[in-house]
Amino acid sequence: AMACPWNVVMNPGPPEQVMMASAAFEVVHQVESVLTVYRQESDVSRINRQAAESPQRVDESLYWFLTWCRDLSARAEGAFDPASGALIRLWRDCR
């Protein structure tokens, strides 16, 4: 997800735990489909392309997530910065 390899390692257990892990993977993929800058069709990619031209409509859940990130950044006095453009450019250069 987000151009990073990752895995979930679980001890064998009841089938419902395996299903919960599967559901967690699905949530990660859903979030990635909205937030990724690696896919042109994601909401964040669209906003990045078009927001300088005109206001953009966003899904309510994305709006609240971005609002939460902004508020968290303010409370953390900038220690948390949801703007990742510079970090992504650095990541691409290092790869």
N, CA, C and O atoms as a DFTB+ gen file, in Angstrom:
380 C
 N C O
     1  1       0.851      -1.188       0.000
     2  2       0.000       0.000       0.000
     3  2       0.887       1.238       0.000
     4  3       1.946       1.259       0.627
     5  1       0.442       2.261      -0.707
     6  2       1.169       3.525      -0.791
     7  2       2.616       3.321      -1.229
     8  3       3.525       4.008      -0.763
     9  1       2.810       2.369      -2.128
    10  2       4.128       2.069      -2.696
    11  2       5.105       1.531      -1.663
    12  3       6.319       1.622      -1.848
    13  1       4.594       0.982      -0.596
    14  2       5.450       0.394       0.443
    15  2       5.019      -1.055       0.674
    16  3       3.835      -1.331       0.867
    17  1       5.979      -1.975       0.654
    18  2       5.600      -3.361       0.974
    19  2       5.310      -3.490       2.465
    20  3       5.979      -2.870       3.292
    21  1       4.318      -4.294       2.799
    22  2       4.026      -4.573       4.198
    23  2       3.270      -5.877       4.292
    24  3       2.661      -6.333       3.325
    25  1       3.315      -6.462       5.456
    26  2       2.677      -7.752       5.701
    27  2       2.009      -7.742       7.060
    28  3       2.348      -6.940       7.930
    29  1       1.070      -8.631       7.229
    30  2       0.471      -8.900       8.531
    31  2       0.782     -10.349       8.840
    32  3       0.494     -11.242       8.043
    33  1       1.373     -10.578      10.003
    34  2       1.706     -11.937      10.415
    35  2       0.821     -12.267      11.613
    36  3       0.779     -11.538      12.605
    37  1       0.116     -13.394      11.487
    38  2      -0.803     -13.800      12.556
    39  2      -0.534     -15.239      12.933
    40  3      -0.143     -16.059      12.102
    41  1      -0.749     -15.527      14.188
    42  2      -0.766     -16.921      14.608
    43  2      -2.076     -17.521      14.133
    44  3      -3.107     -16.848      14.136
    45  1      -2.045     -18.782      13.726
    46  2      -3.316     -19.404      13.324
    47  2      -4.326     -19.301      14.467
    48  3      -3.986     -19.478      15.637
    49  1      -5.505     -19.026      14.120
    50  2      -6.533     -18.881      15.139
    51  2      -7.897     -19.168      14.557
    52  3      -8.017     -19.740      13.473
    53  1      -8.910     -18.774      15.274
    54  2     -10.276     -18.995      14.806
    55  2     -10.510     -18.283      13.467
    56  3      -9.910     -17.244      13.191
    57  1     -11.383     -18.855      12.651
    58  2     -11.662     -18.261      11.326
    59  2     -12.093     -16.795      11.397
    60  3     -11.784     -16.025      10.488
    61  1     -12.797     -16.396      12.454
    62  2     -13.245     -15.004      12.525
    63  2     -12.063     -14.040      12.661
    64  3     -12.156     -12.892      12.227
    65  1     -10.953     -14.488      13.257
    66  2      -9.767     -13.631      13.332
    67  2      -9.131     -13.472      11.955
    68  3      -8.663     -12.389      11.603
    69  1      -9.117     -14.532      11.193
    70  2      -8.590     -14.458       9.832
    71  2      -9.453     -13.507       9.009
    72  3      -8.934     -12.723       8.214
    73  1     -10.752     -13.575       9.196
    74  2     -11.660     -12.691       8.470
    75  2     -11.442     -11.231       8.884
    76  3     -11.539     -10.337       8.044
    77  1     -11.152     -10.978      10.164
    78  2     -10.881      -9.614      10.619
    79  2      -9.606      -9.085       9.964
    80  3      -9.549      -7.919       9.570
    81  1      -8.585      -9.935       9.844
    82  2      -7.354      -9.514       9.178
    83  2      -7.632      -9.197       7.712
    84  3      -7.116      -8.218       7.173
    85  1      -8.432     -10.011       7.084
    86  2      -8.803      -9.767       5.692
    87  2      -9.561      -8.447       5.569
    88  3      -9.333      -7.680       4.633
    89  1     -10.448      -8.187       6.500
    90  2     -11.204      -6.932       6.495
    91  2     -10.267      -5.744       6.706
    92  3     -10.476      -4.684       6.116
    93  1      -9.243      -5.905       7.537
    94  2      -8.273      -4.831       7.762
    95  2      -7.523      -4.512       6.474
    96  3      -7.303      -3.342       6.160
    97  1      -7.131      -5.537       5.729
    98  2      -6.482      -5.323       4.437
    99  2      -7.400      -4.534       3.505
   100  3      -6.943      -3.634       2.800
   101  1      -8.665      -4.860       3.499
   102  2      -9.619      -4.170       2.639
   103  2      -9.721      -2.697       3.017
   104  3      -9.800      -1.839       2.138
   105  1      -9.720      -2.391       4.315
   106  2      -9.772      -0.999       4.757
   107  2      -8.527      -0.248       4.282
   108  3      -8.627       0.889       3.822
   109  1      -7.370      -0.870       4.390
   110  2      -6.127      -0.240       3.933
   111  2      -6.229       0.084       2.449
   112  3      -5.849       1.177       2.028
   113  1      -6.726      -0.834       1.666
   114  2      -6.837      -0.599       0.225
   115  2      -7.870       0.486      -0.093
   116  3      -7.686       1.258      -1.034
   117  1      -8.949       0.548       0.681
   118  2      -9.945       1.601       0.473
   119  2      -9.356       2.973       0.787
   120  3      -9.547       3.930       0.036
   121  1      -8.638       3.054       1.905
   122  2      -8.018       4.326       2.288
   123  2      -6.976       4.736       1.252
   124  3      -6.897       5.901       0.863
   125  1      -6.185       3.769       0.813
   126  2      -5.174       4.070      -0.201
   127  2      -5.819       4.595      -1.477
   128  3      -5.292       5.521      -2.093
   129  1      -6.936       4.032      -1.879
   130  2      -7.573       4.463      -3.125
   131  2      -8.008       5.922      -3.066
   132  3      -8.150       6.565      -4.106
   133  1      -8.220       6.451      -1.871
   134  2      -8.621       7.845      -1.703
   135  2      -7.399       8.757      -1.515
   136  3      -7.337       9.840      -2.098
   137  1      -6.427       8.317      -0.699
   138  2      -5.339       9.186      -0.281
   139  2      -4.082       9.131      -1.136
   140  3      -3.257      10.041      -1.060
   141  1      -3.913       8.110      -1.932
   142  2      -2.645       7.951      -2.637
   143  2      -2.410       9.045      -3.679
   144  3      -3.343       9.515      -4.331
   145  1      -1.158       9.433      -3.818
   146  2      -0.770      10.335      -4.898
   147  2      -0.156       9.534      -6.040
   148  3       0.259      10.104      -7.049
   149  1      -0.100       8.234      -5.886
   150  2       0.496       7.363      -6.895
   151  2      -0.503       6.920      -7.962
   152  3      -0.121       6.271      -8.937
   153  1      -1.773       7.265      -7.784
   154  2      -2.806       6.937      -8.771
   155  2      -3.540       8.215      -9.152
   156  3      -4.050       8.932      -8.291
   157  1      -3.586       8.487     -10.434
   158  2      -4.202       9.717     -10.927
   159  2      -5.680       9.834     -10.560
   160  3      -6.198      10.943     -10.430
   161  1      -6.363       8.697     -10.390
   162  2      -7.801       8.730     -10.143
   163  2      -8.172       8.899      -8.668
   164  3      -9.356       9.001      -8.347
   165  1      -7.193       8.930      -7.767
   166  2      -7.529       9.079      -6.346
   167  2      -8.039      10.496      -6.067
   168  3      -7.724      11.438      -6.794
   169  1      -8.824      10.625      -5.009
   170  2      -9.360      11.936      -4.648
   171  2      -8.244      12.937      -4.366
   172  3      -8.317      14.085      -4.805
   173  1      -7.223      12.514      -3.645
   174  2      -6.135      13.439      -3.304
   175  2      -5.366      13.860      -4.550
   176  3      -4.988      15.026      -4.668
   177  1      -5.126      12.953      -5.472
   178  2      -4.464      13.337      -6.724
   179  2      -5.300      14.349      -7.492
   180  3      -4.774      15.330      -8.017
   181  1      -6.597      14.107      -7.556
   182  2      -7.489      15.040      -8.250
   183  2      -7.462      16.409      -7.581
   184  3      -7.368      17.433      -8.259
   185  1      -7.543      16.430      -6.263
   186  2      -7.518      17.699      -5.536
   187  2      -6.197      18.415      -5.786
   188  3      -6.181      19.621      -6.030
   189  1      -5.099      17.687      -5.726
   190  2      -3.791      18.304      -5.967
   191  2      -3.711      18.921      -7.359
   192  3      -3.097      19.975      -7.531
   193  1      -4.313      18.289      -8.342
   194  2      -4.273      18.808      -9.713
   195  2      -5.180      20.016      -9.907
   196  3      -4.834      20.933     -10.653
   197  1      -6.333      20.029      -9.248
   198  2      -7.375      20.989      -9.616
   199  2      -7.665      22.074      -8.581
   200  3      -8.339      23.051      -8.909
   201  1      -7.192      21.942      -7.367
   202  2      -7.583      22.879      -6.311
   203  2      -7.096      24.299      -6.550
   204  3      -7.734      25.248      -6.094
   205  1      -5.981      24.468      -7.254
   206  2      -5.499      25.822      -7.532
   207  2      -6.402      26.541      -8.542
   208  3      -6.406      27.770      -8.616
   209  1      -7.160      25.765      -9.313
   210  2      -8.029      26.347     -10.335
   211  2      -9.413      26.711      -9.809
   212  3      -9.999      27.712     -10.221
   213  1      -9.931      25.891      -8.895
   214  2     -11.268      26.135      -8.373
   215  2     -11.485      25.286      -7.118
   216  3     -10.778      24.303      -6.900
   217  1     -12.465      25.670      -6.297
   218  2     -12.789      24.837      -5.134
   219  2     -13.179      23.429      -5.592
   220  3     -13.776      23.253      -6.654
   221  1     -12.835      22.441      -4.781
   222  2     -13.104      21.054      -5.136
   223  2     -14.039      20.407      -4.128
   224  3     -13.910      20.611      -2.921
   225  1     -14.976      19.630      -4.636
   226  2     -15.846      18.837      -3.767
   227  2     -15.084      17.592      -3.346
   228  3     -14.366      16.984      -4.139
   229  1     -15.254      17.226      -2.082
   230  2     -14.641      15.997      -1.587
   231  2     -15.684      15.206      -0.818
   232  3     -16.665      15.759      -0.319
   233  1     -15.460      13.931      -0.734
   234  2     -16.312      13.054       0.052
   235  2     -16.299      13.525       1.504
   236  3     -15.276      14.004       1.993
   237  1     -17.412      13.393       2.184
   238  2     -17.515      13.872       3.559
   239  2     -16.473      13.224       4.469
   240  3     -15.902      13.899       5.326
   241  1     -16.219      11.938       4.296
   242  2     -15.235      11.267       5.159
   243  2     -13.826      11.807       4.909
   244  3     -13.039      11.924       5.850
   245  1     -13.496      12.136       3.664
   246  2     -12.191      12.732       3.374
   247  2     -12.105      14.128       3.972
   248  3     -11.067      14.507       4.515
   249  1     -13.177      14.891       3.879
   250  2     -13.212      16.227       4.478
   251  2     -12.924      16.152       5.976
   252  3     -12.085      16.891       6.491
   253  1     -13.618      15.261       6.666
   254  2     -13.415      15.161       8.116
   255  2     -12.023      14.643       8.454
   256  3     -11.438      15.062       9.453
   257  1     -11.480      13.734       7.636
   258  2     -10.121      13.245       7.866
   259  2      -9.114      14.378       7.707
   260  3      -8.227      14.538       8.545
   261  1      -9.242      15.161       6.644
   262  2      -8.312      16.268       6.435
   263  2      -8.461      17.339       7.515
   264  3      -7.472      17.938       7.937
   265  1      -9.677      17.575       7.954
   266  2      -9.907      18.521       9.054
   267  2      -9.245      18.022      10.328
   268  3      -8.612      18.793      11.049
   269  1      -9.393      16.732      10.604
   270  2      -8.765      16.129      11.780
   271  2      -7.237      16.269      11.707
   272  3      -6.595      16.589      12.707
   273  1      -6.660      16.031      10.530
   274  2      -5.206      16.168      10.341
   275  2      -4.761      17.608      10.597
   276  3      -3.749      17.843      11.256
   277  1      -5.523      18.564      10.072
   278  2      -5.189      19.971      10.289
   279  2      -5.221      20.310      11.773
   280  3      -4.318      20.970      12.286
   281  1      -6.264      19.857      12.457
   282  2      -6.397      20.146      13.882
   283  2      -5.296      19.464      14.694
   284  3      -4.759      20.045      15.637
   285  1      -4.966      18.226      14.319
   286  2      -3.888      17.517      15.016
   287  2      -2.563      18.246      14.827
   288  3      -1.783      18.361      15.772
   289  1      -2.302      18.733      13.636
   290  2      -1.080      19.490      13.370
   291  2      -1.016      20.737      14.246
   292  3       0.040      21.069      14.785
   293  1      -2.138      21.421      14.385
   294  2      -2.172      22.621      15.230
   295  2      -1.928      22.272      16.692
   296  3      -1.165      22.956      17.374
   297  1      -2.565      21.223      17.174
   298  2      -2.371      20.809      18.569
   299  2      -0.951      20.347      18.834
   300  3      -0.425      20.537      19.930
   301  1      -0.327      19.738      17.828
   302  2       1.049      19.241      17.974
   303  2       2.070      20.332      17.661
   304  3       3.273      20.074      17.615
   305  1       1.578      21.553      17.446
   306  2       2.437      22.700      17.138
   307  2       3.379      22.394      15.980
   308  3       4.555      22.757      16.003
   309  1       2.837      21.715      14.962
   310  2       3.599      21.425      13.754
   311  2       4.432      20.156      13.804
   312  3       5.052      19.799      12.802
   313  1       4.468      19.459      14.940
   314  2       5.248      18.212      15.020
   315  2       4.662      17.147      14.097
   316  3       5.379      16.272      13.611
   317  1       3.356      17.227      13.862
   318  2       2.697      16.374      12.874
   319  2       2.329      17.258      11.704
   320  3       1.627      18.255      11.872
   321  1       2.802      16.899      10.508
   322  2       2.508      17.690       9.319
   323  2       1.867      16.783       8.279
   324  3       2.541      15.921       7.715
   325  1       0.566      16.964       8.016
   326  2      -0.109      16.089       7.058
   327  2       0.289      16.361       5.609
   328  3      -0.001      15.546       4.734
   329  1       0.938      17.478       5.339
   330  2       1.378      17.780       3.978
   331  2       2.605      16.919       3.679
   332  3       3.631      17.029       4.351
   333  1       2.489      16.079       2.686
   334  2       3.560      15.105       2.445
   335  2       4.279      15.298       1.118
   336  3       5.108      14.465       0.752
   337  1       3.990      16.362       0.392
   338  2       4.588      16.552      -0.926
   339  2       6.102      16.517      -0.916
   340  3       6.708      15.814      -1.725
   341  1       6.730      17.266      -0.008
   342  2       8.196      17.301       0.051
   343  2       8.753      15.928       0.409
   344  3       9.767      15.503      -0.145
   345  1       8.101      15.241       1.325
   346  2       8.546      13.911       1.720
   347  2       8.406      12.921       0.562
   348  3       9.283      12.079       0.367
   349  1       7.341      13.007      -0.192
   350  2       7.142      12.112      -1.342
   351  2       8.201      12.369      -2.412
   352  3       8.742      11.427      -2.991
   353  1       8.498      13.642      -2.674
   354  2       9.548      13.951      -3.647
   355  2      10.893      13.383      -3.192
   356  3      11.630      12.818      -4.000
   357  1      11.215      13.528      -1.911
   358  2      12.452      12.967      -1.373
   359  2      12.454      11.449      -1.511
   360  3      13.461      10.864      -1.911
   361  1      11.330      10.805      -1.180
   362  2      11.205       9.358      -1.285
   363  2      11.466       8.898      -2.723
   364  3      12.186       7.926      -2.952
   365  1      10.874       9.606      -3.683
   366  2      11.068       9.239      -5.103
   367  2      12.532       9.410      -5.513
   368  3      13.065       8.575      -6.243
   369  1      13.180      10.463      -5.061
   370  2      14.588      10.679      -5.393
   371  2      15.476       9.602      -4.786
   372  3      16.466       9.198      -5.396
   373  1      15.135       9.137      -3.601
   374  2      15.962       8.129      -2.921
   375  2      15.740       6.723      -3.482
   376  3      16.607       5.860      -3.344
   377  1      14.610       6.492      -4.101
   378  2      14.328       5.166      -4.646
   379  2      15.161       4.957      -5.868
   380  3      15.085       3.900      -6.495
